[in-house]
Amino acid sequence: MLLLAGCSSQSDAGSSEPGPSGDASQTATAASTGESYISGAVRPEDLVSVPGTPWVLVSGMASAKLGTAGHLYSVNTDVGLPAEVWPTTNQQIEWDPSTYPGCPGPPDATEPHGINVRADEGQPPVLYAINHKRESVEVFRIDATTDIVGLIWTGCIPLPHNVYANGIAALPEGGLALTSMYDPTEPGNPFERMFTGKDTGQVLTWHRDSGWAPVPSSGLGGANGIAVTPDGRSIIAAAWTQKKVVRLPLDGSGERSEATVPFLPDNLRWTTNGTVLVTGQDISADDIMTCNGGEGTDCPTGYTVVEINPDTMASTVLHDEPDSPFSLATTALPVADEIWVGSIAGDKIARVSGT
């Protein structure tokens, strides 16, 4: 995620909403660079597929510029139009306090950030969404059998006070792994700390019986996106301000390996080939403050998508759009034979060829 100036993703934006699904403004339009755009999901910072379905879920952050609150959206890949699925006027709540005993109840408001889906065989898929309005992980059961995805809120997991969460991923045995960009309880400007190149954040895991715990030797500069290896023994995480993607063992044993990328790497997504896609922002600390997370001025444009082999950490530029008007890329999600690219700015998702 590209943070806002002032180092908070929270917003006091009004509650006016973007147009409903099917509005004329929500169309896929061709760009001069050969991209096409899906319009209507405001500040689509993170994207994740729901396995076995045509649905992509989107984390849309609040925009003072556009006058919108934060939302979770669903997009049917066959249609390409986003619909708001949380919060909604008919949102569903089935709180399970026995499973989530530390949760105070349904959220009053949401400021979604990183999202991810658990899809265990024989079980309904589950969405995890970081919520900066109350610094928690919100848990939803997904009903992907209807015309618009249904999200049934079932509980939440409060975050530690010294964590500013960004990316989240499911562990195979039922736990979670999460990145914290920095410690918000430390004095001073966290941006300044992150852009020194020092380790400001870390990776944490959560298990129902033991709660949150830091992963040994997981210090990273502005820890951002995260992916868990299929065997559940290692994680791959983006060190945002250090311009590298790192693989490290969850138990702290063994060595770390890394890939250097030519931008500030953001969210990570697996491909069906077992590689990892990453995109991000080719900007400086000064650019970030001026651009203000897409809400300000002089925002750089263009983006690059890199593919990383998680075994060797060798990286390859998969897609390069230096002249695209699309800016502040955050997520590169493989969708069929395309790559969908999210952004912290505007109200568009870019679609490009996956080859």
Summary of the structure (lengths in Angstrom):
residues: 355
radius of gyration: 18.4
end to end distance: 25.2
largest distance: 53.9
contacts: 1255
relative contact order: 0.15
helix: 4%
strand: 44%
